Amino acid sequence: MDTIDTMELKNSMEEFVERYIDGVMKELDMCTCQKCRFDVMAIALNNLPPLYTVTRNGALFNKVKSMESQSGAKIISEITKAAKIVMKDAKHYEKKEE
């Protein structure tokens, strides 16, 4: 019998966005600082449905992988929209000149 210690609750959509975000940002030739990256992720995730799964150390990997392949185009589309929003009004941290 599984205990709560071996179970994990995850929003798999976060992993999917992380998997695609760097490629999209690079393609758009935008700033890739951590602040801009997190802003893009936050906007994209707020516009994508959550995909919570309960697993036993990755037992649902194949099922989640299937969900990703079905949603890949939508995920990339939302990341692209989010990146364009951030590019218009980037709030990244500038290095202070000394």
FIPA-370786 format. One record per residue (C-alpha): residue in one letter; y, x, z. Coordinates in steps of 0.1 Angstrom, whole numbers, plus 5000, padded with zeros to 4 digits. Each point is the difference from the previous one (the first is absolute). Layout:
residues N
('a',(Y,X,Z))
...
This chain:
residues 98
('m',(5000,5000,5000))
('d',(5034,5013,4991))
('t',(5026,5006,5026))
('i',(5037,4998,4996))
('d',(5002,5038,5001))
('t',(4981,5002,4967))
('m',(5020,4973,4982))
('e',(5033,5006,4982))
('l',(5026,4975,4989))
('k',(5019,5012,4969))
('n',(5025,4987,4975))
('s',(4984,5015,4970))
('m',(5030,4993,4979))
('e',(5018,5028,5018))
('e',(4974,5025,4987))
('f',(5002,4986,4965))
('v',(5038,5004,5000))
('e',(4997,5035,5013))
('r',(4974,5008,4973))
('y',(5024,4991,4972))
('i',(5035,5007,5014))
('d',(5003,5037,4992))
('g',(4991,4995,4963))
('v',(5025,4971,4996))
('m',(5028,5020,5017))
('k',(4993,5030,4979))
('e',(4999,4979,4968))
('l',(5034,4986,5009))
('d',(5013,5035,5008))
('m',(5014,4988,5033))
('c',(5005,5017,5034))
('t',(4967,5004,5018))
('c',(5014,5008,5035))
('q',(4982,4983,5028))
('k',(5028,4975,5006))
('c',(5000,4989,4963))
('r',(4962,4999,5000))
('f',(4998,4978,5031))
('d',(5028,4977,4987))
('v',(4980,4995,4968))
('m',(4968,4994,5019))
('a',(5017,4975,5024))
('i',(5016,4980,4972))
('a',(4968,4999,4979))
('l',(4978,4990,5030))
('n',(5024,4972,5009))
('n',(4995,4986,4965))
('l',(4962,5004,4999))
('p',(4975,4979,5018))
('p',(4984,5017,5030))
('l',(4964,5008,4996))
('y',(4986,5003,5035))
('t',(4964,5011,5004))
('v',(4978,5006,5030))
('t',(4975,5028,4995))
('r',(4975,5021,5017))
('n',(5012,5035,4991))
('g',(5005,4991,4963))
('a',(4971,4976,4996))
('l',(5022,4978,4977))
('f',(5011,5029,4977))
('n',(4983,4986,4969))
('k',(5013,4965,5005))
('v',(5036,5013,5006))
('k',(4997,5023,4970))
('s',(4992,4970,4978))
('m',(5030,4982,5014))
('e',(5022,5030,4991))
('s',(4988,5000,4964))
('q',(5008,4963,4996))
('s',(5035,5005,5016))
('g',(5009,5034,4986))
('a',(5025,4988,4974))
('k',(5018,4978,5025))
('i',(5002,5028,5025))
('i',(5015,5024,4975))
('s',(5024,4974,4988))
('e',(5013,4993,5036))
('i',(5003,5038,5007))
('t',(5020,5004,4968))
('k',(5023,4971,5009))
('a',(5005,5014,5035))
('a',(5006,5035,4987))
('k',(5028,4987,4977))
('i',(5016,4983,5029))
('v',(4999,5032,5021))
('m',(5013,5021,4971))
('k',(5031,4977,4997))
('d',(5009,5005,5037))
('a',(4980,5029,5014))
('k',(5005,5006,5037))
('h',(4982,5033,5001))
('y',(5011,5027,5023))
('e',(5022,5026,4985))
('k',(4999,5036,5013))
('k',(5033,5008,5017))
('e',(5018,5029,4986))
('e',(5008,5026,5026))
